[in-house]
Each structure stands twice: as C-alpha cells, then as structure tokens.
Amino acid sequence: MNKKDLINFKKILMQKRIEFLNKTSNIQREIGADTDTNIGDEMDTASQNSEREMHFELVANDKITLDAINDALVKIEKGTYGNCECCSNVILVERLKAIPWTKYCIKCQSESENLQNRK
C-alpha cells in the first residue's frame, strides 16, 4: 500500500472516529434524559426499558467499532495496516475502502462467520 493511500485511510478513520464518538455521546445523553422521565403504567415502563436496552446495544456496537477504528489508526502508525490479523495476508484495498477498520481478509472473515453459524 502506498503512502498516499495510507494518508487517505488515516483521514477517513479519524473522521469516522469523530462521528462515532459524537453518536455515542448523543445516545448516552438520550438514555440519561429518558431515565429521568419514568412516567406511566407498567406497559409504558416496560416499553421505556426496552428502548433503553436497544440504546445500550447501539452504544455497545458503536464502541466495538470505535475500538476497531482506533486499532486501525495504531496499525497505520506501526506500519501494519492492511494486513489480516489471522493469516497476515494483505487485505484488498477495495475491502479497506468499504470498511477501513476491518481486521481480516475476506477468506478469514468468511471462515470465522461460517464457524459461528455452525454453533
């Protein structure tokens, strides 16, 4: 991978990191505001609790993605960005353009998903 590509990926990753940080912060503020307004009967409370759980899942998923973005930025600094963590082969640039924080090549990702589906 050439230096120009690395610079572009670093810019994209930094932008995505800011977007995910803002999104996560906004969701956490919404959750905090919602916990102050427990009004209504048992059905309302159950619905509010369900919505809170969905918000927490969204925040958790965003945090996982944010960790992957931060890992990718560290890899750029170390010079290991673009290599599969499983087999060490080079990840296709097209895949990195689609998911710049990806850790695995298509083959290893597919094998991992197939193993998870069998369980």
C-alpha positions as CSV (number, residue, x, y, z in Angstrom):
1,M,0.0,0.0,0.0
2,N,1.4,3.4,-0.9
3,K,1.8,6.4,1.3
4,K,-1.0,8.3,-0.4
5,D,-3.5,5.5,0.3
6,L,-2.4,5.4,4.0
7,I,-2.9,9.1,4.4
8,N,-6.4,8.9,2.9
9,F,-7.3,5.9,5.1
10,K,-6.0,7.8,8.2
11,K,-8.2,10.8,7.3
12,I,-11.2,8.6,6.8
13,L,-10.6,6.7,10.1
14,M,-10.1,9.9,12.0
15,Q,-13.4,11.3,10.6
16,K,-15.2,8.1,11.4
17,R,-13.8,8.1,14.9
18,I,-15.2,11.6,15.5
19,E,-18.6,10.6,14.0
20,F,-18.8,7.5,16.3
21,L,-17.7,9.5,19.4
22,N,-20.4,12.1,18.7
23,K,-23.1,9.5,18.0
24,T,-22.2,7.5,21.2
25,S,-22.2,10.7,23.3
26,N,-25.6,11.7,21.9
27,I,-27.2,8.3,22.6
28,Q,-25.8,8.3,26.1
29,R,-27.3,11.7,26.7
30,E,-30.7,10.5,25.4
31,I,-30.5,7.5,27.7
32,G,-29.7,9.8,30.6
33,A,-32.6,12.1,29.8
34,D,-35.0,9.1,29.4
35,T,-34.2,7.7,32.8
36,D,-35.4,10.8,34.4
37,T,-38.9,10.5,32.8
38,N,-40.3,7.2,34.2
39,I,-44.0,8.2,33.9
40,G,-46.9,5.9,33.2
41,D,-48.2,2.5,33.8
42,E,-46.4,-0.9,33.7
43,M,-46.7,-1.1,29.9
44,D,-45.1,2.4,29.5
45,T,-42.3,1.4,31.9
46,A,-41.7,-1.9,30.0
47,S,-41.6,0.0,26.7
48,Q,-39.1,2.5,28.1
49,N,-36.9,-0.2,29.5
50,S,-36.9,-2.0,26.1
51,E,-36.0,1.2,24.3
52,R,-33.1,1.8,26.8
53,E,-31.8,-1.7,26.2
54,M,-31.8,-1.1,22.4
55,H,-29.9,2.2,23.0
56,F,-27.4,0.4,25.2
57,E,-26.9,-2.3,22.5
58,L,-26.3,0.5,19.9
59,V,-23.8,2.2,22.1
60,A,-22.0,-1.1,22.7
61,N,-21.8,-1.9,19.0
62,D,-20.6,1.7,18.3
63,K,-17.9,1.2,21.0
64,I,-16.8,-2.0,19.3
65,T,-16.5,-0.2,16.0
66,L,-14.7,2.7,17.7
67,D,-12.2,0.3,19.2
68,A,-11.6,-1.2,15.7
69,I,-11.1,2.3,14.3
70,N,-8.6,3.1,17.0
71,D,-6.8,-0.2,16.4
72,A,-6.6,0.6,12.7
73,L,-5.1,4.0,13.4
74,V,-2.5,2.4,15.6
75,K,-1.7,-0.1,12.9
76,I,-1.1,2.8,10.5
77,E,1.4,4.3,12.9
78,K,3.1,0.9,13.3
79,G,3.1,0.2,9.6
80,T,1.0,-3.0,9.8
81,Y,-2.3,-1.5,8.5
82,G,-3.9,-3.5,5.7
83,N,-2.6,-6.9,6.9
84,C,-5.1,-9.6,8.0
85,E,-4.7,-10.3,11.7
86,C,-5.4,-14.0,11.1
87,C,-3.3,-15.0,8.2
88,S,-1.1,-11.9,7.7
89,N,-2.0,-11.6,4.0
90,V,-2.7,-8.2,2.5
91,I,-6.3,-7.1,2.7
92,L,-7.6,-5.9,-0.6
93,V,-7.7,-2.1,-1.0
94,E,-11.3,-2.4,-2.2
95,R,-12.3,-4.1,1.1
96,L,-10.4,-1.4,3.1
97,K,-12.2,1.3,1.2
98,A,-15.6,-0.3,2.1
99,I,-14.6,-1.0,5.8
100,P,-11.4,0.9,6.6
101,W,-11.3,-0.6,10.1
102,T,-11.6,-4.2,9.0
103,K,-9.1,-6.6,10.6
104,Y,-9.5,-9.6,8.4
105,C,-9.3,-10.6,4.7
106,I,-12.4,-11.9,3.1
107,K,-11.3,-15.5,3.4
108,C,-10.6,-15.4,7.1
109,Q,-13.8,-13.3,7.7
110,S,-15.9,-15.9,5.8
111,E,-14.3,-18.8,7.7
112,S,-15.0,-17.1,11.0
113,E,-18.6,-16.4,10.1
114,N,-19.1,-20.0,8.9
115,L,-17.8,-21.3,12.3
116,Q,-20.1,-19.0,14.2
117,N,-23.1,-20.1,12.1
118,R,-22.4,-23.8,12.8
119,K,-22.5,-23.3,16.6
